[in-house]
Amino acid sequence: GIFTALIAGFYQFHGSIMGDVSDARMMLRIRVNGSDKAQGSSSSNSNQYQDSKVSVLLQLSANDEINLHNAGNKTTYTLAPMESYFWGMLVG
């Protein structure tokens, strides 16, 4: 999904995904209006469930759009929906 800033200010964002990566490394990026602003990655390339987390504090303008982006070496992963999330909030 896409988070749209309703007003200008500082926003905190966090994203986390858990999934079966089948011999690949997960890389998760937070983007603002299509530009990468922060990245997190899994710790290894292995045939098991891994997680990737990313957090960032951003100064945004009204109507900026923020989303998570898969930057790993696979285009699809088998995700664990109950252990994958994305949130953002205005902090000042």
N, C-alpha and C positions, 0 to 999 in steps of 0.2 A: 504494500500500500504506500501511499504518499501522505506525508504530514505537511500541512500548509500553515505557515506562521500567520496568525491573524493580525498581530501587531509587531512592530519593531522591538527588539530587545535581545537579551541573552537567554539562550535555551540550552538545556542539558539533554543529550540524547544517548541512548544505550540500545544496542542490538545484540542478540545472542542466537545462535543456531546450533542445534545438535543433530547429527545425522550419521548415517552409514556412508562413508566416503569411498569405499572400495579402491584402496591404493591411490588416493589423491589427497591433496592438501586443500582445506577450505580456507578461503580468504574472503573476508567480509568488509565492505567499505560503506561509509556513510557519505552520501553525495548531497550537495546543495545545488539546485538548478542544473544538475547534470555534471558538476565538477566534484571530483574526489576531495574529501576534507579529512578523513581519518580511516585507518585500516586496522583490522585485527585478523589473526590467522590461527589455525590449529597448530599444534606443536609438532606434528609428524605426518609422514605419509605412511599409512598403515591400513590394513583391512579390518577396521573396527570402528565403533562409534567414536566420533570426536566432536569437540565443540570449538566454536570460534566466537569471540566477543569483541566488541568495540564500543568505546565511550568517548564523547567529546562535548566540550562546551563551545558554543558558537554564538557570535553576534549576527543576528539576522534582521533583514528588512521585512516589512509586511508583504505577504504573498510569496515569500521564498518557499520553494518546495524541497523537502528533504525525503530521501528514501534510502533503503539498503540496497546494495549491489553485490552480486556474486562476482568476485574477481579471481576465483580459484582456477585450477587447470582442468576442471570439468564443467560442462554447462548445466548438468543436473545432478542432484544428490537425493538420496532417500532421507527425508527429514523426519525428526520426531516432533510433531506439532505441539505436544504438551510441554516441550522443553525448548521451544523456539519463540522469540518475542522481539518486539521493537517498541520503544516508547520515547516520548519527548515531552518536555514541559518548560514553560516559561519560568525563569528564575530571577529575572530582574531587568 
